Amino acid sequence: MIRKDAIEIISKFSENDIIVSANGYISRDLFTYGEKETNFYMIGSMGLASSIGLGIALVKPQKRILVLDGDGNILMNLNSLVTISSLKPKNIVHIILDNHMHESTGGQPTFSTKNEILDIGKSLGYKSFSANSKKSLISTLKKIQNYSGPILIVVNISVGNYKSSRINIKPEEIKNRFMNALKN
């Protein structure tokens, strides 16, 4: 399974959820396959999708918050995993798309092959799952529908040749429409 396939599946299961997506190809794929006003697309700030998602989860406890991260992003901000596990928001689902590289910035390798993100999540008390195929991702997303968080799903993906188009909404407009959508 490649990133765009995983994001397409995730977006189908999250029509009513708030999504914060990491910068780079993850946000671009979400924009292409699941665009909606309750998506917050990170244009910069690598590694901070989980921190922003946590803030929203704490302010909007009645809504489910999905954070779409890459292995490179989360390894830049492991402290957010510690903070999320300490605060234990029941409404957060943290999905890590792991291809063992910083694909959006040129394919530099990450250390997710030596430091299992799933094991880190388990050690911190997340309800932790992994998915290695479209079928297992769908099964996991169905399974967690009635679980409370924090939940961590590590989705093992392969590198694909497909690159979604850039987001054609200006950052200020992303922020404004997202904040307006959260008010409703």
C-alpha angles and dihedrals in degrees: 000000000000128000097262091052092051093048092048090054093045093050091054090056094046107052092130097036131095111242129200110190128197119245124269126029094352093064091041092053092046090050090051098044106027111018115170137141093255091064117099108204115203109220094177136352097092112212097019104095090096092051092050091045090052092052091051092046090055093049095042105039092159092061128070113239121205120197114198109201138166125227090250092051097050093044087058091057110028088151089075090063090053092047094047092048091049095049093040101205106195093210102059126102113184113199117191117196103206121195094147094248148075090250097172093057100046109296101282109168122252125209094245088114090062098034111046108217090202090057091049090053093048092049089054094051101257117148092248132202137167132208126197101173141028089259094052092046091053090046092050094047090051091047095053096050091099098033124103121223174295086075126176123196119184110200112197108214136179125230111263131196092228119105120186120222121267119269108267096203118096115242093245090052091048089054095045097047091044092052091047091049091052091054091061 
